[in-house]
Amino acid sequence: MIPLSLAEIAEVVGGTLHGTDGSPVVTGSVEFDSREIGAGGLYVALPGARVDGHDFAAEVVAAGAAGVLAGRPVDGPAVIAPPVESGHGNSYVLADDADGAGAAVLAALAKLARHVVDRLPELTVVGVTGSSGKTTTKDLIAAVLAPLGRTVAPPGSFNNELGHPWTVLRADADTRFLVLELSARGTGHIADLCRVAPPKVGVVLNVGSAHLGEFGSREGIAQAKGELVEALPADGVAILNADDPLVAGMAPRTAAKVVLVGESGAAAVRAVDIELDGRARAGFRLVTPAGEADVRLAVHGPHQVGNALSAAAVALELGATPQQVADALGNAERVSEHRMALSERPDGVTVVNDAYNANPESVRAALKSLATISRATAPARRSWAVLGAMAELGADHVRAHDEIGRLAVRLDINKLVVVGPDARPMHQGAHLEGSWGEEAVLVPDVAAAVELLRDQVRPGDVVLVKASKTYGLWRVAEALLEAVGK
């Protein structure tokens, strides 16, 4: 963050000083985890499900923090955030925030982040949203922009009312690009996040079924995702997926320049001659108005082509050449955890840990990647799909899970392990599609899945693990790797 005194911070957020004259200057990072605070940092005190961050104020000050951004008086120099009626704008409100302290602090944090962005006129903010692929695309964009200048991007999926401003406050005077991932669980959420850090470039990847329960329809999801392109200035750029009609249809909603990406002939930045290697890594010819280049991705899955094209379009608009983009994409390894992470055991078992999250589109893509990897050799390797439930699908829950079970059979996945009662329709779909024997099994929980796999997985098998993060299925992948060592 740029250096600011506590007095300046209090003025920015409309707060009051407590236990200080305001002279201490924040020269370190802004943190909401007391264990991460360093010298000169600003600690953000938030109430939590088990502990209240305000209780750690004295501890972090003793450790060298310059001060605390708090919702009520604490021990040590602090800026007390002003009360708010119901959070800030339409954004989320902390579930455990009975006294409003958390909402007040989040609102203050958002104001502070906006102040920092406004103080950095040379900073270009890039926003990314979509039903799936946001985190991987954010990582790819950061990789292709890094050669052009110092780039800040969030670790993992820091994409909500806390992680978003926290990431913004990582930017300083040396930062040229700030890449942000934007999530939405309701109308207005993305618009709120855009007010915290107004984007110059906006990327919309797709409109799928994730959060269908909240929005009611894909059209409702598209309306929310499109808030990103509506926030762009006239001299900005909207990167839209030409292969998704609901995304391409957002073009009239923005005053910014529109760049279409995809495999469609209508795309200005497109991929042709796509091929997959034996680890489901895509190679393709990148075709752009500025020229062409061959790309070989280091990340896994055919769905990464669309993500890479979006990253390429961003970099091209911000000054990169096609060859620079191709080189950066070829060197861009997976950064965030539990997303198409391929690990090889000494006995030749390949574990694909894609268990961070799941929706129908991403599970279909993962199953196709599994099929590609298992059939890359002759004879084909035995394939396992260990799948848990996909959350937040609303009334579409049964049908969506049924279709995934059927797809696993149609792709000739050798073994389908369905984990947990919430995913039962997936097992039923596989059974109705023709998997009547031991090819598809339903187990009650993670422990049962681990026991089954440890007993039945053989050297050379390929095992995909995927579910919504609520179910913690990455523990299955970790147990498989721990069984014989990575």
Secondary structure, DSSP 8 states (H G I E B T S, - for coil): ---EEHHHHHHHHT-EEESS-S--EE-S-EESSGGG--TT-EEE--B-SS-BGGGGHHHHHHTT-SEEEESS--SSSEEE----SSSSTT----TT-TTSHHHHHHHHHHHHHHHHHHT-TT-EEEEEE-SS-HHHHHHHHHHHHGGGS-EE--SS---STTHHHHHHTT--TT--EEEEE---SSTTHHHHHHHHS--SEEEE----STTHHHHSSHHHHHHHHTHHHHTS-TTSEEEEETT-HHHHTTGGG-SSEEEEEESSTT-SEEEEEEEE-TTSEEEEEEEETTEEEEEEEEEESTTHHHHHHHHHHHHHHTT--HHHHHHHHHH----STTSSEEEE-TTS-EEEE--S---HHHHHHHHHHHHHHHTSSSS---EEEEE----S-GGGHHHHHHHHHHHHHHTT-SEEEEESGGGHHHHHHHHHHT--STTEEEESSHHHHHHHHHHH--TT-EEEEE--GGG-THHHHHHHHHHH--
